[in-house]
Structure formats: C-alpha cells, structure tokens
Amino acid sequence: MAQNSPLILRILASSAMVASRAGQIIRDVKTNGELGIIEKGFHKNDLQTEADRSAQKCIVGSLSKLFPGVTIIGEEGPHNESEEISADWIVTDLDDGVLASTCPSEFATLKPEDIVVWVDPLDGTLEYTQGFLDSVTVLIGLAVNGKAVGGVIHQPYYNFQVEKDCKGRTLWGLVGLGVGGFVPNSPPVDKFIITTTRSHSDATVVKAVEALKPDEVIKMGGAGRKTLMLLEGHAHAYVHASKGCKKWDTCAPEGVLRALGGILTDIHGKAYDYSKDVSYPNNQGSFATSRYVNHQELIDKIPQELKDRFPY
C-alpha cells in the first residue's frame, strides 16, 4: 500500500513517525543530563545541544534513506552520508492515518525534485536548556515548488507536567487535505490575543505588537509553539518583527497553518520562498494569523517606518 501512495503522503507519513522518534531522543538527552551545549554564534542565545545534533541525525538520516531524491535541509548542517548512525535512530515506519488519507490532486504526481524538506530538529533550544519544555517542538516542513504546503509539528513534552511518562504528541497538516493529531479550536471572539517571542524581544518587536492594539500578549519560545497557539485557538496572531527566524523555523508551522486556512508571511505580507537554493534567514520577520482574522488588515496596521527596518 505504502509504495502505491503519492510521494507527498509517504514523506508526510514518514515525517510523523520520525519526528516522534526524534522527540524520544530529545527527552533521553535531557534525562541523561549531558546537554553538550555550544554557541553557534549567529546571534545572542543561538545555542545547539546534543539533542539538536542527535535528533537531526535521526530525522535526516531516516528521510534520506527512504527518499534519496528529495532535498532535505536541516538546521544543524548538511547530512554526512558516511557518518555512522545508530540503527534504532533510523525510522522506516509510516503513519497509517496519513497514508489512508486522500491526496489532494495537485500533489498526486509530484516528483522528488519538486519537494524540499526543511528540518528544525529542536525548535526552542534556549527554552530546552532553561527548562521551559512546553516550548520545545520538532519541525519537519514540506515545500512544493517553493511554497510551504504541509508538515509535522511534534511536541516531545506535551502534557509533561501531568504525565509522568510523557510520549509527546504529533500534529500534521497538508494543504487541501487538512490536519491531524489534534482538535483545532477558534480563538475568543471578545478579545484579540497576540503571541510573540519570549527571548528575542527588542524595541521593534514591542512596537509592532503595540501597533496592533491587542487585548492580551502571550510571550513564548519557539516558532512551532507559537504557531500551535493559533492552531488551537489560544491566540489570533503570531507577530515576530525580527530577523531571528530561519526557513526551517517557519516551513512546518506555515504548512500546517495553511492546511487549516491560516497564513504566514513576512512583515510586509509577502510569502517566503522555500526553494532549495534560497538563503536561510527570514530577514523580513514573521507574521502569522489564524483563519479567523484578516491577515492583510493586520499587516496594514504595522507602521511603515517599522516595515522599512526589514528591506528586501
């Protein structure tokens, strides 16, 4: 059955399983206590741990084995095919629920070269090191012809405060198909809520949020976690007027959000290009909204002088 399924469904089904395995690796590293933290040096608080490195080996190693013709770009650098990877880190199982879905016709005949997979093996590394485990996600985004069309968001520590032996949860989505792994909710109708960065704030970030006149602002770490706030109805918009994010931070969140009718663009309202040859930084910020608000109306409320700080 699996080999007869369209390529995009097989990649999504594989990503759901491998993200869960990566989540287990992340929990294991934390439990062992040897985080192996290094500073990558791109900007303040840009850290990498043994969990980032190991989770990426699991994800990219597994996907590369199953889909050798597909471009896979991981945050922690290129995949070394000669590097020995533990056999139990290579996941070949596919998620039956995804495979049983009906593939949207526009994706039914895609070839490997049409697809780029963007991997953030551990989104929210700073929060991971500080113990804010609810912010940690594993992100595997699927882009087709440059557009984010789907992906997987795995929460290794979902419900960890109440579940002693938490296994995490895996959410997935594909444009034209919908979402799985969670129950979407609509945000409150009596107040406007924005979620924004917890650890990378500055005057520009604050001014952008204030310009939208929210009734409530929720500060959280991780692009994946903030997007979940929109997907589950805890916020209306996710605003990040900063150059901190990269394509692997936003591809999966944008893909899953779009599968539910939401939008993620830069601060000007322009969609990001996720083709394999693009530069990695999202230098024009990130601006995401659920389907329950008018994206462009909110973009228009951002003062031009703030937008001018993010030129093309």
Disulfide bonds with the S-S distance in Angstrom:
none
